[in-house]
Structures are given as structure tokens and as C-alpha cells.
Amino acid sequence: QVILVESGGGSVQAGGSLRLSCGATGFTVSRLCMGWFRQISGKEREGVATIASGGETSYVDSVKGRFTISKDNSKNTLYLQMNNLEPGDTAMYSCAADDTGCDTAIATMKWANWRYKSFGQGTQVTVSS
């Protein structure tokens, strides 16, 4: 059974940092494309960052230079280091995995198309000004 569980969200002031984690069971993170999505209240869920099996990364323009996606294969865990957070980053963050998800431009990523998705709502990040 595939399970993805996010953690690490919280409330910070603008300029602060958080590190999100996504623990995976039932598959090996090193073999799939892994991604972070976020859903801002009232908006459609959007892709934030991806990391391919080979380690190549991609980011949505709004987080480039501030967020870093990575994975620890020994822990089978995906991370999202978020620095210099802005109020516009306030959202529910979720992780997912897919065989070919990294082949899609991040701006057109669709949550529904990803093979493995977390069952819960994700982890909430709230950034105050």
C-alpha cells in the first residue's frame, strides 16, 4: 500500500523559513518523479516543485531562488526547504509521486494526473506580514 504523509507546516512571519517533509511507504522515492503542490484558499491546486529520479529539479517561477526540493533516499523522504517566505506562500502543501510527472511543465501540472497522492489534506503553511 502506498502512503504519503506530509509534515512540517506551521505559522511564520514573512522572511522566515520552514522545511516540509513527505514520508513515503510502499514505493521508493528514488525511482519516481516526486512533487510538491499547494492550494491557496479559493484557488486551484498548483505545482510548486518537482524532482526527477535523476535529481533534476524544477520550480514554479514564484518560488525560484527561495524554495529547494530534495529527497533523502535512505529515509525514503521528500523535502521542501522554504526560505524567505512571503504571505503569498500561505497554502496547504501536499506531495505526490508519478512515473512521468516530471515530463510535464510545472505550470501545467495537474494533481489529478499524478499516480500516488497523499490521502490527507496536506500540511498548512501560514505566513503573516
C-alpha positions in Angstrom: 0.0 0.0 0.0 1.3 3.4 -1.0 1.2 6.1 1.7 2.5 9.7 1.6 2.4 11.8 4.7 3.3 15.4 4.9 4.6 17.3 7.9 6.5 20.4 8.9 4.0 23.1 8.2 3.3 26.0 10.6 2.9 29.7 11.1 5.8 32.1 10.5 6.4 35.7 9.8 7.4 37.0 6.3 11.0 36.3 5.8 11.0 33.2 7.9 11.7 29.6 6.9 10.1 26.2 7.1 11.1 22.7 5.9 8.3 20.4 4.8 8.7 16.6 4.8 6.9 13.9 2.9 7.4 10.4 4.2 6.7 7.7 1.7 5.9 4.0 2.1 5.0 1.4 -0.5 7.4 2.6 -3.1 10.9 4.0 -3.5 11.2 7.8 -3.9 14.4 7.4 -5.8 12.7 5.7 -8.7 9.9 8.2 -9.3 9.3 11.8 -10.0 8.3 13.5 -6.8 6.5 16.8 -6.5 5.1 19.4 -4.2 1.7 21.0 -4.8 -0.1 23.8 -2.9 -3.6 25.0 -2.7 -4.3 28.6 -1.8 -7.7 29.1 -0.3 -10.2 29.5 -3.1 -7.8 28.6 -5.9 -6.9 25.5 -7.8 -4.1 23.4 -6.5 -0.8 24.3 -8.3 2.5 22.6 -8.8 5.3 24.1 -6.8 8.4 22.0 -7.4 9.5 18.6 -8.8 12.5 16.4 -8.5 13.1 13.7 -11.0 14.6 10.3 -10.3 17.9 11.5 -11.6 17.8 14.6 -9.3 16.8 17.2 -11.8 14.6 19.9 -10.2 12.0 22.3 -11.4 10.2 25.2 -9.7 7.3 27.4 -10.4 8.6 31.0 -11.1 7.1 32.4 -7.9 9.4 30.3 -5.6 12.6 30.2 -7.6 15.5 31.2 -5.5 13.6 30.7 -2.3 12.5 27.1 -2.2 14.6 24.0 -2.6 13.2 20.5 -3.2 15.3 17.5 -2.3 15.0 13.9 -1.2 16.7 11.5 1.1 16.7 8.1 -0.5 17.9 6.4 2.7 14.9 7.8 4.6 12.5 7.5 1.6 11.5 11.1 2.3 10.9 14.1 0.1 11.6 17.7 1.5 10.8 21.2 0.6 13.0 23.8 2.2 11.2 27.2 2.1 13.2 30.3 2.8 12.3 34.0 2.7 8.6 33.1 2.9 6.0 35.6 1.7 2.3 35.9 2.7 1.5 34.7 -0.8 3.0 31.3 0.1 0.2 30.7 2.6 -1.4 27.5 1.4 -2.0 23.8 2.1 1.0 21.9 0.8 0.8 18.3 -0.5 3.2 15.8 -2.0 2.8 13.3 -4.8 4.7 10.8 -6.9 4.4 9.8 -10.5 6.3 7.9 -13.2 6.2 10.7 -15.7 5.1 13.7 -13.8 8.5 15.4 -14.3 8.0 15.4 -18.0 5.2 17.9 -17.7 5.9 21.6 -17.4 5.4 22.7 -13.9 2.9 25.4 -14.8 0.6 22.8 -16.3 0.9 20.1 -13.6 -2.4 18.6 -12.6 -2.8 17.0 -9.2 -5.4 14.6 -10.6 -2.9 13.2 -13.1 -0.3 12.1 -10.5 -0.3 8.4 -9.7 0.4 8.5 -6.0 -1.1 11.3 -3.8 -1.4 11.8 -0.1 -4.8 11.0 1.2 -4.9 13.8 3.8 -5.3 17.5 3.2 -1.5 18.1 3.4 0.3 20.4 5.8 -0.7 24.0 6.3 1.8 26.9 5.9 0.7 30.3 7.1 2.9 33.3 6.5 2.0 36.6 8.2 3.2 40.0 7.1 
